[in-house]
Amino acid sequence: MDFRQRLQKAILRGRRAAEDRRRQQEQQALNEEELRRLHSQYRLTLTERIEERLRELVQEFPGFEFSTVVSDRGWGAAVSRDDVSFQEGKRENLYSRLEIVVRPFSSYHVLEVAVKATIRNKETLHTSYYQRLAEVDLESFLQTIDHWVLVFAESYSAQQQ
């Protein structure tokens, strides 16, 4: 095989490689869009559950205010309240809050739910739960949200005076 034939074969291999890369990028873009769609679908289900559970919590503990959360940290809801305590003639402001959010879609392709809880000025819970989008077990997320609300309710009621 002479140089000219080898050159033509090299050019063809290069063109095939470029075409393969282009196809892979198109496929990856489709996968990325599908993952975004999945994330949005899960986010809607989870935010409904978060709002439902936090509204139930507000009914059990009058004085808490419910608010939806839509920020760069995610979508979800929060409940909070301010109390005043008088001990030994001193006035103390006591803040309690529970916030649960679904984190935004990211390049890591995970579904993540985060919680942050403060009871009487002390942070009691700050964690997150996540799974890869392609492997999500939605029921485990729903149970985790329920668990966090129950933990908060138990801790808050134990600290009431």
C-alpha positions as CSV (number, residue, x, y, z in Angstrom):
1,M,0.0,0.0,0.0
2,D,1.5,3.3,-1.0
3,F,1.5,6.6,0.9
4,R,-1.5,8.0,-1.0
5,Q,-3.8,5.0,0.0
6,R,-2.6,5.2,3.6
7,L,-3.3,8.9,3.6
8,Q,-6.9,8.4,2.3
9,K,-7.5,5.7,4.9
10,A,-6.3,8.0,7.7
11,I,-8.6,10.8,6.4
12,L,-11.6,8.4,6.4
13,R,-10.7,7.2,9.9
14,G,-10.6,10.8,11.1
15,R,-13.9,11.6,9.5
16,R,-15.5,8.5,11.1
17,A,-14.1,9.5,14.5
18,A,-15.5,13.0,14.1
19,E,-18.9,11.6,13.1
20,D,-18.9,9.2,16.1
21,R,-18.1,12.1,18.4
22,R,-20.9,14.1,17.0
23,R,-23.4,11.2,17.5
24,Q,-22.2,10.7,21.0
25,Q,-22.6,14.4,21.8
26,E,-26.2,14.3,20.4
27,Q,-27.0,11.2,22.4
28,Q,-25.5,12.8,25.5
29,A,-27.6,15.9,25.0
30,L,-30.7,13.7,24.7
31,N,-29.8,11.9,27.9
32,E,-29.1,15.2,29.6
33,E,-32.6,16.5,28.6
34,E,-34.2,13.2,29.8
35,L,-32.4,13.6,33.1
36,R,-33.6,17.2,33.5
37,R,-37.2,16.0,32.7
38,L,-36.9,13.2,35.3
39,H,-35.5,15.7,37.9
40,S,-38.5,18.1,37.3
41,Q,-41.0,15.2,37.6
42,Y,-39.5,14.0,40.9
43,R,-39.1,17.6,42.2
44,L,-42.9,18.2,41.7
45,T,-43.8,15.1,43.6
46,L,-41.4,15.7,46.4
47,T,-42.3,19.4,46.9
48,E,-46.0,18.4,47.1
49,R,-45.1,15.9,49.9
50,I,-42.9,18.5,51.7
51,E,-45.6,21.1,51.6
52,E,-48.3,18.6,52.8
53,R,-46.2,17.3,55.7
54,L,-45.2,20.8,56.9
55,R,-48.7,22.1,56.7
56,E,-49.7,19.1,58.9
57,L,-46.9,20.1,61.3
58,V,-48.3,23.7,61.5
59,Q,-51.7,22.3,62.5
60,E,-50.2,20.4,65.4
61,F,-48.0,23.3,66.7
62,P,-49.9,26.6,66.5
63,G,-47.7,29.6,66.1
64,F,-45.6,28.2,63.3
65,E,-45.8,30.0,60.1
66,F,-45.6,28.1,56.8
67,S,-43.8,29.5,53.7
68,T,-42.8,28.1,50.4
69,V,-39.2,28.1,49.4
70,V,-38.1,28.9,45.9
71,S,-34.4,30.0,45.8
72,D,-31.1,29.1,44.3
73,R,-30.8,26.4,47.1
74,G,-33.9,24.6,45.8
75,W,-37.7,24.2,46.0
76,G,-39.6,23.2,49.0
77,A,-41.1,24.7,52.2
78,A,-40.3,25.9,55.6
79,V,-42.1,26.4,58.9
80,S,-40.8,28.8,61.6
81,R,-41.7,30.6,64.8
82,D,-40.2,33.1,67.2
83,D,-40.8,32.6,70.9
84,V,-39.8,34.6,74.0
85,S,-38.5,33.1,77.2
86,F,-38.1,34.8,80.5
87,Q,-35.7,33.1,82.8
88,E,-34.2,34.6,85.9
89,G,-35.5,38.0,84.8
90,K,-33.8,37.8,81.4
91,R,-35.6,37.9,78.2
92,E,-34.4,35.5,75.5
93,N,-35.7,35.3,71.9
94,L,-36.0,31.7,70.7
95,Y,-36.1,30.8,67.0
96,S,-37.3,27.5,65.6
97,R,-37.4,26.6,61.9
98,L,-37.6,23.5,59.7
99,E,-36.8,23.8,56.0
100,I,-36.8,21.0,53.5
101,V,-35.9,21.6,49.9
102,V,-35.3,19.7,46.7
103,R,-31.9,20.8,45.3
104,P,-31.7,22.1,41.7
105,F,-30.6,19.9,38.8
106,S,-26.8,19.7,38.6
107,S,-24.1,18.2,36.4
108,Y,-23.8,15.4,39.0
109,H,-27.2,14.0,37.8
110,V,-28.5,13.3,41.3
111,L,-31.8,13.9,43.0
112,E,-31.1,15.5,46.4
113,V,-33.4,16.6,49.2
114,A,-31.9,18.7,52.0
115,V,-33.1,19.5,55.5
116,K,-32.1,22.1,58.0
117,A,-33.7,22.3,61.4
118,T,-33.3,24.7,64.3
119,I,-35.1,24.4,67.6
120,R,-34.9,27.1,70.2
121,N,-31.8,28.7,68.6
122,K,-29.9,25.4,68.3
123,E,-29.3,23.6,65.0
124,T,-30.6,20.1,65.5
125,L,-30.6,18.6,62.0
126,H,-28.6,19.5,58.9
127,T,-28.3,16.8,56.3
128,S,-29.3,15.7,52.8
129,Y,-30.4,12.5,51.1
130,Y,-29.6,11.8,47.4
131,Q,-29.6,9.2,44.7
132,R,-28.5,9.1,41.1
133,L,-31.4,10.2,38.9
134,A,-31.2,7.0,36.8
135,E,-31.6,4.9,40.0
136,V,-34.1,6.9,42.0
137,D,-36.4,5.0,44.5
138,L,-39.0,7.7,45.0
139,E,-40.6,5.9,48.0
140,S,-37.4,6.2,49.9
141,F,-37.4,9.9,49.4
142,L,-41.0,10.2,50.6
143,Q,-40.2,8.2,53.7
144,T,-37.1,10.3,54.4
145,I,-39.1,13.5,54.2
146,D,-41.7,12.0,56.6
147,H,-38.9,10.9,59.0
148,W,-37.3,14.3,59.1
149,V,-40.7,15.9,59.9
150,L,-41.3,13.4,62.7
151,V,-37.8,13.8,64.1
152,F,-38.4,17.6,64.2
153,A,-41.8,17.2,65.8
154,E,-40.5,14.9,68.5
155,S,-37.5,17.1,69.3
156,Y,-39.5,20.3,69.3
157,S,-42.2,18.9,71.6
158,A,-39.5,17.6,74.0
159,Q,-38.0,21.1,74.3
160,Q,-41.3,23.0,74.9
161,Q,-41.6,24.4,78.4
